[in-house]
């Protein structure tokens, strides 16, 4: 087998190679392998536990032939590789390429019945930190002195453009659901297909990962139709006296009106073709939670008292209370934060059912949310065994209520145990997107806590990390809906990482986050984000040029009226290219270039091929790309869809030619280009 024949071998999880690619048990599945058309070879599909199946030659084009074999799925996982032989040798072909000795991690995998919602495959998403996005209703703003939280009183920020301060948790800018609704047309024009909203439920913080009531939208985000009561006096710390806050967040009229506004938001989003994902924080709640009630918010209202103040509370078993060494009763909390009491599921079956009912409620009518993002999902419970059991039942409850709802989780590290078809659909893709893209283009750690210049331009490290998500026992569905972010509410803004400033806002100051940023490098990152398999997810304001170190600085308000309009136009153009070229959503991926500082890959299906080339060196590079192996004819003309370089970006422009299967192209420094070949015969 010569070098050309070896390079021609290709298989992928996409429907051109696995059909159908998300089968149910008892389905006939056709699996294909691409080979060199002129090769005199025999191909075998090797199924783990079943043996070899001879493959037959099927479709051909000018350079390649596709061999295929059909198998029936059962209930169990289907794992396979290929054996290819000619007169001289026999080799194994796996997800890692040619192998002489098989590795378990290199088999392709398919889990019958693991189906993810079709709308989520490759969807362009937009994450909104609601308090900082847009203030559409000033009458529901948190007021200064409305209540006490974490050592000080809540504060209303009067200047929308003020940068977040270090002690930010109780500072409120007034963003709300009406503000999101007011900007839905902007998001639709940008090309957004789904929005992910940070937590919305009643909560005393601006981040709302400390829920006070899972059953209702916070009226500070919704509608306050009944107002009154008193603010706390200066220096007052007793929240039982915060009667205005108590009325605003517990009055049924306010809660019902706020829930109705959320239903209206979802309806308006759906009318524009935009899905809505909400944040579920079920590992812990907040110390204000009505079933815990450390602050006495609910003690004068009808109903049972909270677990914190009443040992006989029906909610006492929902939390783990223990005596410390000094004999004081303490409640187990998440990472030791006493404002975040951990939920004690194993000792409270009624708590399980309650949370399952919450999971069902918000994806059902009249609300109709399109899925859940699960905060610190691997931390829930006190054992892995219980954790897996819980998420299986949670997913069943959600899917029963809404079969098209997505369940995605926050997790760092190996997520494959949860991605086997019955628990999470996918993850926030830190390990196989955010981190390797950041390292390759900037050398920075995702919090801006360190700089490793040796990782900048390290192509081998980039490819190893980006394909980490495909390793082990992973299968296709999670990959193609993974949330691929450059920034979010927990990490520094990507644009800030381009300046290589190591540290956080408390040490360096807010201005340092904006100093010497490199928008050309940021545009390279966005090209990668919008052309890589998965669901590219923009963190609000990234498209407008927002900077910021790790929280709270990454939670700056959206700069309405001060946007970087060129960056917005750049994002809009890339999203348009993604949406108009289906291969960027569901096409195969093949590496096409591998040299220091250069990334090259193709996304392709039967109808088209897009070549994406990124040069992160400061000087130009002349590249020699074997375009033939991306299903491009030996002699073809490629059109240019987009070029970004140090001075800006341009659409369309002069194309280039493939001759004898080779594309020779000179790419400017700090640049990225997208080239396209259309197969008019399909």
C-alpha positions as CSV (number, residue, x, y, z in Angstrom):
1,X,0.0,0.0,0.0
2,X,1.6,3.2,-1.1
3,X,1.5,6.6,0.6
4,X,-1.3,8.0,-1.5
5,X,-3.5,4.9,-0.8
6,X,-2.8,5.3,2.9
7,X,-3.7,9.0,3.0
8,X,-6.9,8.3,1.1
9,X,-8.3,6.1,3.9
10,X,-11.0,8.0,5.8
11,X,-14.0,7.5,8.0
12,X,-16.0,9.8,10.2
13,X,-19.1,9.8,12.4
14,X,-21.1,11.9,9.9
15,X,-24.0,10.5,7.9
16,X,-21.9,10.1,4.8
17,X,-20.0,7.4,6.7
18,X,-22.5,6.1,9.3
19,X,-26.1,6.0,8.1
20,X,-28.2,6.7,10.1
21,X,-25.7,8.3,12.5
22,X,-28.1,8.2,15.5
23,X,-29.9,4.9,15.1
24,X,-32.3,3.2,17.4
25,X,-31.9,-0.4,18.5
26,X,-32.9,-2.9,15.8
27,X,-31.8,-0.5,13.0
28,X,-29.9,-1.4,9.9
29,X,-26.8,0.8,9.9
30,X,-24.5,1.2,6.8
31,X,-20.9,2.0,7.7
32,X,-18.5,3.2,5.0
33,X,-14.8,3.6,4.5
34,X,-13.2,5.8,1.8
35,X,-10.3,4.4,-0.1
36,X,-8.1,5.3,-3.1
37,X,-10.1,4.4,-6.2
38,X,-7.2,2.9,-8.0
39,X,-6.1,0.8,-5.0
40,X,-6.3,-3.0,-5.4
41,X,-7.5,-3.7,-1.8
42,X,-10.0,-5.6,0.2
43,X,-11.8,-4.0,3.1
44,X,-13.4,-5.5,6.2
45,X,-15.5,-4.0,8.9
46,X,-14.5,-5.3,12.3
47,X,-17.2,-5.2,15.0
48,X,-16.2,-5.7,18.6
49,X,-17.6,-9.0,19.8
50,X,-19.0,-10.0,16.3
51,X,-16.0,-10.4,14.1
52,X,-15.3,-9.3,10.5
53,X,-17.7,-8.3,7.8
54,X,-16.5,-8.1,4.2
55,X,-17.2,-4.7,2.7
56,X,-18.5,-4.1,-0.9
57,X,-17.4,-1.4,-3.2
58,X,-20.1,1.3,-3.7
59,X,-20.0,4.9,-4.7
60,X,-17.0,6.3,-6.6
61,X,-15.7,9.6,-7.9
62,X,-12.6,10.7,-9.7
63,X,-10.2,9.8,-7.0
64,X,-11.9,7.7,-4.3
65,X,-14.1,4.7,-3.8
66,X,-16.3,4.0,-0.8
67,X,-16.6,0.5,0.6
68,X,-19.6,-0.3,2.8
69,X,-21.1,-2.9,5.0
70,X,-24.5,-3.0,6.8
71,X,-25.1,-4.3,10.3
72,X,-28.1,-4.5,12.6
73,X,-27.9,-2.6,15.9
74,X,-28.9,-4.3,19.2
75,X,-29.3,-2.7,22.6
76,X,-25.6,-2.7,23.2
77,X,-22.8,-0.4,22.1
78,X,-21.5,-0.9,18.6
79,X,-17.7,-0.5,18.3
80,X,-15.8,-0.9,15.1
81,X,-12.6,-0.3,13.1
82,X,-11.5,-1.5,9.7
83,X,-9.0,-4.0,8.3
84,X,-7.6,-3.2,4.9
85,X,-5.4,-5.6,3.0
86,X,-3.7,-5.9,-0.4
87,X,-1.2,-8.4,-1.7
88,X,1.6,-6.9,0.4
89,X,0.2,-6.2,3.8
90,X,-2.8,-5.9,6.2
91,X,-3.4,-2.8,8.3
92,X,-5.9,-1.7,10.8
93,X,-7.6,1.7,10.2
94,X,-9.1,3.4,13.3
95,X,-10.2,6.8,14.5
96,X,-6.5,7.5,15.1
97,X,-5.5,6.5,11.6
98,X,-3.4,3.5,10.6
99,X,-2.4,1.3,13.5
100,X,-0.4,-1.9,13.6
101,X,-1.4,-2.6,17.2
102,X,-5.0,-1.8,18.2
103,X,-5.8,0.5,21.1
104,X,-9.2,0.3,22.8
105,X,-9.5,4.1,22.7
106,X,-9.3,4.2,18.9
107,X,-12.4,2.3,18.0
108,X,-15.4,4.2,16.6
109,X,-18.4,3.9,18.8
110,X,-22.2,4.1,18.4
111,X,-24.8,3.8,21.1
112,X,-28.2,2.7,19.7
113,X,-30.9,5.0,21.0
114,X,-28.6,7.9,22.0
115,X,-30.4,10.6,20.1
116,X,-29.9,14.4,20.6
117,X,-32.4,17.0,19.4
118,X,-31.8,17.8,15.7
119,X,-32.2,21.5,16.3
120,X,-29.2,21.5,18.6
121,X,-26.8,19.9,16.1
122,X,-24.3,22.7,15.2
123,X,-26.7,25.4,16.5
124,X,-25.2,28.9,17.0
125,X,-25.8,29.8,20.6
126,X,-25.6,33.0,22.7
127,X,-25.0,33.0,26.4
128,X,-26.7,35.8,28.4
129,X,-25.8,36.9,31.9
130,X,-29.1,38.6,32.4
131,X,-28.2,41.3,34.9
132,X,-25.6,42.7,32.5
133,X,-27.3,42.4,29.1
134,X,-30.0,44.9,28.9
135,X,-32.3,46.8,31.3
136,X,-35.7,46.8,29.8
137,X,-37.8,47.6,32.9
138,X,-36.3,49.9,35.5
139,X,-39.3,49.4,37.8
140,X,-38.1,45.9,38.8
141,X,-34.5,46.9,39.6
142,X,-33.0,45.8,42.9
143,X,-32.8,48.8,45.1
144,X,-29.8,49.8,47.3
145,X,-30.5,48.7,50.8
146,X,-33.3,46.3,49.7
147,X,-31.7,43.4,51.7
148,X,-28.4,42.2,53.2
149,X,-26.2,39.5,51.5
150,X,-22.7,38.3,52.2
151,X,-21.7,41.0,54.6
152,X,-23.2,44.1,53.0
153,X,-26.4,45.5,51.6
154,X,-27.6,45.1,48.0
155,X,-26.6,48.0,45.7
156,X,-28.2,49.4,42.6
157,X,-25.6,50.5,40.0
158,X,-26.9,53.7,38.5
159,X,-24.3,53.9,35.7
160,X,-24.8,51.1,33.2
161,X,-21.3,51.6,31.9
162,X,-19.5,51.3,35.3
163,X,-17.1,48.5,35.4
164,X,-17.7,45.7,37.9
165,X,-15.9,46.2,41.3
166,X,-14.2,43.5,43.2
167,X,-17.1,43.0,45.7
168,X,-19.6,42.6,42.9
169,X,-21.9,39.8,44.0
170,X,-24.6,42.1,45.3
171,X,-24.3,44.9,42.7
172,X,-27.2,45.0,40.3
173,X,-27.2,46.8,36.9
174,X,-30.9,46.0,36.2
175,X,-30.7,43.7,33.2
176,X,-33.9,41.6,33.0
177,X,-36.1,39.4,30.7
178,X,-37.8,42.5,29.2
179,X,-34.3,43.6,28.1
180,X,-33.6,40.2,26.5
181,X,-37.0,40.5,24.7
182,X,-36.1,44.0,23.5
183,X,-32.9,42.7,21.9
184,X,-34.3,39.5,20.3
185,X,-34.3,41.2,16.9
186,X,-30.6,42.0,17.3
187,X,-29.9,38.4,18.1
188,X,-32.0,37.2,15.2
189,X,-30.1,39.5,12.8
190,X,-26.8,38.3,14.2
191,X,-27.9,34.7,13.3
192,X,-28.4,33.3,16.7
193,X,-30.3,30.0,16.9
194,X,-30.4,29.4,20.7
195,X,-29.8,31.5,23.8
196,X,-28.5,30.1,27.0
197,X,-29.6,32.2,30.0
198,X,-27.6,32.1,33.3
199,X,-29.9,31.3,36.2
200,X,-33.3,33.1,36.3
201,X,-34.9,31.8,39.5
202,X,-35.5,33.9,42.6
203,X,-32.1,34.5,44.2
204,X,-30.3,37.3,46.2
205,X,-27.1,37.5,44.0
206,X,-26.6,38.9,40.5
207,X,-25.3,35.5,39.3
208,X,-28.2,33.5,40.9
209,X,-26.3,30.3,41.4
210,X,-27.8,30.4,44.9
211,X,-31.4,29.8,44.3
212,X,-34.1,31.0,46.7
213,X,-37.0,29.4,44.9
214,X,-36.8,27.0,41.9
215,X,-40.5,27.3,41.2
216,X,-40.4,31.0,40.1
217,X,-38.6,33.5,38.0
218,X,-37.1,36.3,40.0
219,X,-39.4,39.3,39.9
220,X,-36.3,41.5,39.6
221,X,-35.9,39.8,36.2
222,X,-39.6,39.6,35.6
223,X,-42.5,41.8,36.7
224,X,-43.2,43.5,40.1
225,X,-46.9,44.2,40.1
226,X,-47.2,44.5,43.8
227,X,-44.6,46.7,45.5
228,X,-44.2,48.2,48.9
229,X,-42.5,47.6,52.3
230,X,-39.3,49.0,53.7
231,X,-35.7,49.1,52.7
232,X,-33.1,48.2,55.4
233,X,-31.8,51.0,57.4
234,X,-28.1,51.9,56.9
235,X,-26.0,49.3,58.7
236,X,-29.0,47.0,59.3
237,X,-28.3,43.3,58.8
238,X,-31.5,41.5,59.7
239,X,-33.3,40.4,56.5
240,X,-36.5,39.8,58.4
241,X,-36.8,43.6,58.3
242,X,-36.3,43.7,54.6
243,X,-40.0,43.9,54.0
244,X,-39.7,45.3,50.5
245,X,-37.5,42.5,49.3
246,X,-39.8,39.9,51.0
247,X,-42.9,41.3,49.3
248,X,-41.2,41.6,45.9
249,X,-39.8,38.0,45.9
250,X,-42.6,36.1,47.7
251,X,-45.9,37.8,46.7
252,X,-47.8,35.4,44.4
253,X,-48.8,38.2,42.1
254,X,-45.2,39.1,41.4
255,X,-44.2,35.5,41.0
256,X,-47.0,34.6,38.6
257,X,-46.4,37.8,36.5
258,X,-42.7,37.0,36.3
259,X,-43.3,33.4,35.3
260,X,-45.7,34.6,32.6
261,X,-43.1,37.0,31.3
262,X,-40.7,34.1,30.9
263,X,-43.3,32.2,28.9
264,X,-43.7,35.3,26.7
265,X,-40.0,35.5,26.2
266,X,-39.8,31.9,25.1
267,X,-42.7,32.4,22.7
268,X,-41.1,35.5,21.2
269,X,-37.8,33.7,20.8
270,X,-39.4,30.7,19.2
271,X,-41.3,33.0,16.8
272,X,-37.9,34.2,15.6
273,X,-36.5,30.7,15.3
274,X,-34.5,31.0,18.5
275,X,-34.4,28.2,21.2
276,X,-34.1,28.9,24.9
277,X,-31.9,26.9,27.4
278,X,-32.1,27.7,31.1
279,X,-29.6,27.1,33.9
280,X,-30.3,24.4,36.5
281,X,-28.4,24.6,39.8
282,X,-29.4,21.4,41.6
283,X,-26.2,20.4,43.5
284,X,-26.9,23.1,46.0
285,X,-29.3,25.9,46.6
286,X,-28.9,29.2,48.5
287,X,-29.1,30.1,52.2
288,X,-32.2,32.2,51.3
289,X,-34.0,29.2,49.8
290,X,-37.5,28.9,51.2
291,X,-36.8,25.3,52.3
292,X,-33.7,26.4,54.2
293,X,-34.5,30.0,55.1
294,X,-31.5,31.0,57.1
295,X,-32.5,34.6,56.7
296,X,-36.0,34.3,57.9
297,X,-37.5,35.5,54.6
298,X,-40.4,33.1,54.8
299,X,-40.9,32.6,58.5
300,X,-43.9,34.9,58.7
301,X,-45.5,33.5,55.6
302,X,-47.9,30.5,55.4
303,X,-46.4,27.1,55.2
304,X,-43.7,25.1,57.0
305,X,-40.6,26.7,58.4
306,X,-37.2,26.2,56.8
307,X,-34.7,23.5,57.7
308,X,-32.1,26.0,59.1
309,X,-34.2,27.3,62.0
310,X,-36.5,24.3,62.7
311,X,-35.2,20.8,63.4
312,X,-38.7,19.5,62.8
313,X,-39.0,21.1,59.4
314,X,-40.2,18.7,56.7
315,X,-37.2,19.9,54.7
316,X,-34.6,19.1,57.4
317,X,-33.6,15.9,55.6
318,X,-33.0,17.8,52.4
319,X,-29.7,19.1,54.0
320,X,-26.9,17.4,55.9
321,X,-26.5,19.0,59.3
322,X,-23.6,17.9,61.5
323,X,-21.9,18.9,64.7
324,X,-18.4,20.4,64.3
325,X,-15.6,19.9,66.7
326,X,-16.8,22.9,68.8
327,X,-20.3,21.3,69.1
328,X,-21.8,23.8,66.7
329,X,-24.4,22.6,64.2
330,X,-23.2,23.1,60.6
331,X,-24.8,22.4,57.3
332,X,-22.8,20.8,54.5
333,X,-22.2,23.3,51.8
334,X,-20.6,23.5,48.3
335,X,-16.9,24.1,48.6
336,X,-17.4,25.5,52.1
337,X,-19.5,28.5,51.1
338,X,-22.2,28.7,53.8
339,X,-24.5,30.6,51.5
340,X,-24.6,27.5,49.2
341,X,-26.0,24.6,51.3
342,X,-25.6,21.3,49.4
343,X,-28.7,19.3,48.7
344,X,-28.8,15.9,50.5
345,X,-30.5,13.7,47.9
346,X,-29.6,10.3,49.3
347,X,-31.5,11.0,52.5
348,X,-34.5,12.6,50.9
349,X,-36.4,10.8,48.1
350,X,-39.0,13.5,48.2
351,X,-36.3,16.0,47.3
352,X,-35.4,13.9,44.2
353,X,-39.0,14.0,43.0
354,X,-39.3,17.7,43.7
355,X,-36.2,18.4,41.5
356,X,-37.5,16.1,38.8
357,X,-40.8,18.0,38.8
358,X,-38.8,21.2,38.4
359,X,-36.9,19.7,35.4
360,X,-40.3,18.8,33.8
361,X,-42.0,22.1,34.7
362,X,-39.9,24.6,32.8
363,X,-39.6,22.6,29.5
364,X,-43.4,22.0,29.5
365,X,-46.2,24.3,28.5
366,X,-46.8,27.2,29.1
367,X,-43.1,27.8,29.4
368,X,-41.6,25.5,26.8
369,X,-37.9,26.0,27.4
370,X,-35.8,23.9,25.1
371,X,-33.4,22.4,27.6
372,X,-31.2,22.6,30.7
373,X,-27.6,23.6,31.3
374,X,-26.6,21.8,34.6
375,X,-24.3,23.6,36.9
376,X,-21.4,21.6,38.5
377,X,-23.3,18.5,37.5
378,X,-20.7,15.9,38.5
379,X,-20.7,17.3,42.1
380,X,-24.3,16.3,42.8
381,X,-24.9,13.7,45.4
382,X,-22.3,12.0,47.6
383,X,-21.1,9.2,45.3
384,X,-20.6,8.6,41.6
385,X,-23.1,5.8,41.7
386,X,-25.8,8.0,43.0
387,X,-24.8,10.9,40.7
388,X,-25.2,8.7,37.6
389,X,-28.5,7.3,38.9
390,X,-29.9,10.8,39.5
391,X,-29.0,12.2,36.1
392,X,-30.5,9.1,34.3
393,X,-33.8,9.8,36.0
394,X,-33.6,13.5,35.5
395,X,-33.0,13.1,31.8
396,X,-35.9,10.7,31.6
397,X,-38.2,13.2,33.3
398,X,-37.1,16.1,31.1
399,X,-37.4,14.0,27.9
400,X,-40.8,12.7,28.9
401,X,-42.0,16.2,29.3
402,X,-40.3,17.6,26.1
403,X,-38.7,15.0,23.8
404,X,-36.8,17.8,22.0
405,X,-35.2,19.3,25.2
406,X,-31.4,19.2,25.4
407,X,-29.6,18.3,28.7
408,X,-26.1,19.7,28.7
409,X,-23.7,19.9,31.7
410,X,-20.8,21.9,33.1
411,X,-17.9,19.6,33.7
412,X,-14.1,19.7,33.6
413,X,-12.1,16.6,32.8
414,X,-13.3,13.3,31.3
415,X,-17.0,13.4,30.8
416,X,-17.4,10.2,28.9
417,X,-19.0,8.2,31.8
418,X,-22.0,10.6,31.7
419,X,-22.2,10.7,27.9
420,X,-23.3,7.1,27.2
421,X,-26.8,7.9,26.0
422,X,-28.8,8.0,29.2
423,X,-27.6,11.0,31.2
424,X,-26.2,14.2,29.7
425,X,-26.5,15.0,26.0
426,X,-23.2,17.0,25.9
427,X,-21.0,19.4,27.9
428,X,-19.6,22.9,28.0
429,X,-16.5,22.0,26.0
430,X,-13.7,23.4,28.0
431,X,-11.2,20.6,27.6
432,X,-11.5,20.1,23.9
433,X,-12.2,23.6,22.7
434,X,-11.8,26.6,25.0
435,X,-8.5,25.5,26.4
436,X,-6.7,24.2,23.3
437,X,-7.8,27.2,21.2
438,X,-6.6,29.6,23.9
439,X,-3.3,27.8,24.3
440,X,-2.6,27.7,20.5
441,X,-3.5,31.3,19.8
442,X,-2.4,33.1,23.0
443,X,-0.5,30.7,25.3
444,X,-2.8,31.8,28.1
445,X,-4.6,29.8,30.7
446,X,-8.4,30.3,30.5
447,X,-8.5,32.4,33.7
448,X,-5.5,34.5,32.6
449,X,-3.7,33.1,35.6
450,X,-0.6,32.1,33.7
451,X,1.1,32.4,30.3
452,X,2.9,29.5,28.6
453,X,4.5,30.9,25.4
454,X,5.7,27.4,24.5
455,X,2.1,26.4,23.8
456,X,1.6,29.2,21.3
457,X,1.6,27.8,17.8
458,X,2.1,24.2,19.1
459,X,0.1,22.4,16.4
460,X,0.6,18.9,17.8
461,X,-0.7,19.9,21.2
462,X,-3.6,21.6,19.6
463,X,-4.7,18.6,17.6
464,X,-4.2,16.2,20.5
465,X,-6.4,18.4,22.8
466,X,-9.1,19.2,20.2
467,X,-9.6,15.5,19.5
468,X,-9.5,14.6,23.2
469,X,-13.3,14.8,23.1
470,X,-13.3,12.0,20.5
471,X,-11.2,9.7,22.5
472,X,-12.1,6.8,24.7
473,X,-15.7,5.6,24.5
474,X,-17.1,8.8,23.2
475,X,-19.6,8.6,20.4
476,X,-20.9,11.2,17.9
477,X,-24.1,12.8,19.4
478,X,-22.3,14.8,22.2
479,X,-19.6,16.0,19.8
480,X,-21.9,17.7,17.3
481,X,-23.9,19.7,20.0
482,X,-21.0,20.5,22.4
483,X,-21.1,24.0,23.7
484,X,-17.9,25.5,22.1
485,X,-17.2,28.8,23.9
486,X,-14.2,31.2,23.8
487,X,-15.4,33.0,27.0
488,X,-18.0,32.7,29.6
489,X,-19.0,33.9,33.1
490,X,-16.4,31.8,34.8
491,X,-13.3,32.7,32.8
492,X,-11.5,35.7,31.4
493,X,-12.8,37.2,28.1
494,X,-10.9,35.7,25.1
495,X,-10.1,39.2,23.8
496,X,-8.3,40.0,27.1
497,X,-6.2,36.8,26.8
498,X,-4.7,38.1,23.6
499,X,-2.7,40.7,25.5
500,X,-0.9,38.0,27.7
501,X,-1.6,40.0,30.9
502,X,-1.3,37.5,33.7
503,X,-3.5,38.1,36.7
504,X,-7.0,39.3,37.8
505,X,-8.7,42.6,38.1
506,X,-7.9,43.0,41.8
507,X,-4.2,42.9,41.0
508,X,-4.0,44.5,37.6
509,X,-7.1,46.8,37.5
510,X,-9.8,46.9,34.9
511,X,-7.9,49.0,32.3
512,X,-5.2,46.2,32.0
513,X,-7.9,43.9,30.6
514,X,-8.2,46.2,27.5
515,X,-4.6,47.2,27.1
516,X,-2.7,45.8,24.0
517,X,-5.4,43.4,23.0
518,X,-5.1,41.8,19.6
519,X,-8.3,41.8,17.7
520,X,-6.7,39.9,14.8
521,X,-6.0,37.0,17.1
522,X,-9.5,37.1,18.4
523,X,-10.9,37.0,14.9
524,X,-8.8,33.9,14.2
525,X,-10.4,32.3,17.3
526,X,-13.9,33.2,16.1
527,X,-13.1,31.5,12.7
528,X,-12.2,28.4,14.6
529,X,-15.3,28.6,16.7
530,X,-17.7,29.0,13.8
531,X,-16.1,26.2,11.7
532,X,-15.4,23.5,14.3
533,X,-17.9,20.6,15.0
534,X,-20.3,21.5,17.8
535,X,-22.5,24.4,18.8
536,X,-20.5,27.6,18.7
537,X,-21.6,29.7,21.8
538,X,-20.9,33.4,22.0
539,X,-20.7,34.9,25.4
540,X,-22.8,38.1,25.4
541,X,-20.6,41.1,24.4
542,X,-17.7,39.1,23.0
543,X,-19.0,40.0,19.5
544,X,-19.1,43.7,20.5
545,X,-15.5,43.8,21.8
546,X,-16.0,43.4,25.6
547,X,-12.9,42.6,27.6
548,X,-12.4,41.4,31.2
549,X,-10.4,39.3,33.5
550,X,-12.0,36.4,35.4
551,X,-15.2,37.2,37.3
552,X,-16.4,39.6,38.3
553,X,-14.6,41.5,35.5
554,X,-15.9,39.2,32.8
555,X,-19.4,40.2,33.7
556,X,-19.3,43.7,32.4
557,X,-22.5,45.3,31.0
558,X,-23.1,45.0,27.3
559,X,-21.8,48.2,25.7
560,X,-25.0,49.4,24.0
561,X,-24.1,52.4,21.9
562,X,-20.4,51.8,22.3
563,X,-20.2,48.5,20.4
564,X,-17.3,47.5,18.1
565,X,-19.5,47.5,15.0
566,X,-16.8,45.9,12.9
567,X,-16.5,42.9,15.2
568,X,-20.3,42.5,15.2
569,X,-20.3,42.6,11.4
570,X,-17.5,40.0,11.5
571,X,-19.5,37.7,13.7
572,X,-22.6,38.2,11.6
573,X,-20.7,37.3,8.4
574,X,-19.2,34.2,9.9
575,X,-22.6,33.0,11.3
576,X,-24.1,33.6,7.9
577,X,-21.3,31.4,6.3
578,X,-21.9,28.7,8.9
579,X,-25.7,28.7,8.4
580,X,-25.4,28.7,4.6
581,X,-22.9,25.8,4.4
582,X,-24.4,22.7,6.0
583,X,-21.0,20.9,6.1
584,X,-20.0,23.3,8.9
585,X,-22.9,21.9,10.9
586,X,-22.8,18.2,10.1
587,X,-19.9,17.6,7.8
588,X,-16.7,15.5,8.3
589,X,-13.5,17.0,9.7
590,X,-10.0,16.2,8.4
591,X,-6.7,17.8,9.3
592,X,-5.0,19.4,6.3
593,X,-2.0,21.2,7.6
594,X,0.4,20.7,10.5
595,X,3.3,23.1,11.0
596,X,4.3,25.5,13.7
597,X,1.7,28.2,14.2
598,X,-0.6,27.0,11.4
599,X,-3.9,25.1,11.6
600,X,-5.5,23.7,8.5
601,X,-8.6,21.5,8.3
602,X,-11.5,20.7,6.0
603,X,-15.2,20.4,6.7
604,X,-16.9,18.5,3.9
605,X,-19.8,16.4,2.8
606,X,-20.9,15.1,-0.6
607,X,-22.1,18.6,-1.8
608,X,-19.2,20.8,-0.7
609,X,-15.8,21.2,1.0
610,X,-14.7,24.2,3.1
611,X,-11.0,24.6,3.8
612,X,-10.1,26.6,6.9
613,X,-6.5,27.8,7.3
614,X,-5.2,29.8,10.3
615,X,-1.8,31.3,10.4
616,X,-1.0,32.5,14.0
617,X,2.5,33.5,13.1
618,X,3.2,37.2,12.7
619,X,4.7,36.7,9.3
620,X,3.2,35.2,6.2
621,X,3.4,31.5,5.5
622,X,3.2,29.7,2.1
623,X,1.2,26.5,2.6
624,X,1.1,23.4,0.5
625,X,-2.2,21.7,1.1
626,X,-3.1,18.3,-0.3
627,X,-6.6,19.4,-1.0
628,X,-7.4,16.2,-2.9
629,X,-7.9,14.3,0.4
630,X,-10.8,16.7,1.3
631,X,-12.8,15.3,-1.6
632,X,-11.8,18.2,-3.8
633,X,-11.1,17.3,-7.5
634,X,-7.5,17.2,-8.6
635,X,-8.1,20.3,-10.6
636,X,-10.6,22.7,-9.1
637,X,-11.2,26.4,-8.4
638,X,-11.9,27.4,-4.8
639,X,-13.9,30.5,-4.0
640,X,-12.9,32.7,-1.0
641,X,-15.7,33.2,1.5
642,X,-13.8,35.2,4.1
643,X,-10.3,36.5,5.0
644,X,-9.3,38.0,8.3
645,X,-5.8,39.5,8.8
646,X,-4.1,42.1,11.0
647,X,-5.8,45.0,9.3
648,X,-9.4,43.7,9.4
649,X,-11.5,41.3,7.4
650,X,-13.1,41.0,4.0
651,X,-15.7,38.8,2.4
652,X,-15.5,37.0,-0.9
653,X,-12.5,38.1,-3.0
654,X,-10.2,36.4,-5.3
655,X,-10.2,32.6,-5.1
656,X,-7.4,30.1,-5.8
657,X,-6.8,27.0,-7.8
658,X,-6.0,23.4,-6.9
659,X,-3.7,21.8,-9.4
660,X,-2.9,18.1,-9.5
661,X,-4.6,17.8,-6.1
662,X,-2.4,20.5,-4.5
663,X,-3.3,24.0,-3.2
664,X,-0.3,26.3,-2.8
665,X,-1.3,29.4,-0.9
666,X,0.4,32.3,0.9
667,X,-1.5,33.3,4.0
668,X,-0.6,36.6,5.7
669,X,0.5,36.8,9.3
670,X,-2.1,36.6,12.0
671,X,-4.7,35.6,9.5
672,X,-7.4,33.1,8.7
673,X,-9.2,32.2,5.5
674,X,-12.2,30.1,4.5
675,X,-12.2,28.6,1.0
676,X,-15.0,26.7,-0.6
677,X,-15.5,24.1,-3.4
678,X,-19.0,23.2,-4.4
679,X,-19.8,19.9,-5.9
680,X,-22.4,20.8,-8.6
681,X,-22.9,17.2,-9.5
682,X,-24.6,16.4,-6.2
